[in-house]
Amino acid sequence: MKKNLIETIGFYHNGKHYMIKVFQVGFKYTVKSYLNNKEANSYTYSVRVGEVEMKDWKFQHGNKSPFIHMVEIAMDDIKNGFGIKPSS
């Protein structure tokens, strides 16, 4: 199956611009944090959403996308320094 970039969400923390990217492969959504086009930390978040297609979920139901909570967790982990390798 093809890996699709669904959404990119940027945020600033400590003067750095991070990007949270959301990918979809079939019914599985994966969220990963990036800084300067490199992984910002070692964490990846994913969820499998049964038979729901993204367009149906987001536009027909009007609810938050199924991956929004994972994006929030990814941002919190960056802000709290989780999974970030110490600078050498």
C-alpha positions as CSV (number, residue, x, y, z in Angstrom):
1,M,0.0,0.0,0.0
2,K,1.0,3.5,-0.7
3,K,2.1,5.8,2.2
4,N,0.2,9.1,2.0
5,L,1.1,12.3,3.8
6,I,-2.2,13.4,5.2
7,E,-1.3,16.5,7.2
8,T,1.7,18.5,8.4
9,I,1.3,20.6,11.5
10,G,4.1,23.0,12.6
11,F,4.8,24.4,16.0
12,Y,7.5,26.4,17.8
13,H,9.3,25.3,20.9
14,N,12.4,26.9,22.5
15,G,12.9,29.0,19.3
16,K,12.9,25.9,17.0
17,H,10.3,25.1,14.4
18,Y,9.1,21.5,14.6
19,M,6.9,19.7,12.1
20,I,4.5,16.9,13.0
21,K,3.7,14.8,10.0
22,V,0.7,12.4,9.7
23,F,0.9,9.5,7.3
24,Q,-1.7,7.0,6.3
25,V,-1.2,3.5,5.0
26,G,-4.6,1.8,4.5
27,F,-6.5,2.3,7.8
28,K,-3.3,2.9,9.8
29,Y,-2.3,6.5,10.8
30,T,1.3,7.2,11.9
31,V,2.5,10.5,13.5
32,K,6.2,11.5,13.7
33,S,8.0,14.7,14.8
34,Y,10.6,16.4,12.7
35,L,13.2,19.2,13.1
36,N,15.1,20.3,10.1
37,N,13.7,17.4,8.1
38,K,15.2,14.9,10.5
39,E,13.4,12.9,13.2
40,A,13.1,15.2,16.2
41,N,12.8,12.3,18.7
42,S,12.7,8.5,18.7
43,Y,8.9,8.2,19.2
44,T,6.4,7.2,16.5
45,Y,2.7,7.1,17.3
46,S,0.2,5.0,15.3
47,V,-3.4,3.9,15.3
48,R,-5.5,1.7,13.1
49,V,-9.0,2.9,12.4
50,G,-11.3,0.1,11.3
51,E,-13.4,0.7,8.2
52,V,-13.4,4.5,8.4
53,E,-11.9,6.5,5.6
54,M,-10.3,9.8,6.4
55,K,-12.6,11.9,4.2
56,D,-15.7,10.4,5.7
57,W,-14.5,10.9,9.3
58,K,-13.3,14.5,8.9
59,F,-15.8,16.0,6.5
60,Q,-19.0,14.0,7.0
61,H,-18.9,13.6,10.7
62,G,-17.3,16.9,11.6
63,N,-15.4,15.3,14.5
64,K,-11.7,15.7,15.2
65,S,-9.6,13.5,12.9
66,P,-8.6,10.2,14.5
67,F,-5.0,11.2,14.8
68,I,-5.4,14.6,16.5
69,H,-4.8,13.1,20.0
70,M,-1.5,11.5,18.7
71,V,-0.4,14.9,17.3
72,E,-1.0,16.5,20.7
73,I,1.0,13.7,22.5
74,A,3.8,14.2,20.0
75,M,3.9,17.9,20.7
76,D,3.9,17.3,24.5
77,D,6.7,14.8,24.2
78,I,8.9,17.3,22.3
79,K,8.1,20.1,24.8
80,N,9.0,17.7,27.7
81,G,12.1,16.4,26.1
82,F,11.0,12.8,25.8
83,G,12.8,10.6,23.3
84,I,15.3,13.4,22.4
85,K,18.9,12.3,22.3
86,P,21.3,14.5,24.3
87,S,23.5,16.8,22.3
88,S,27.1,15.7,22.1
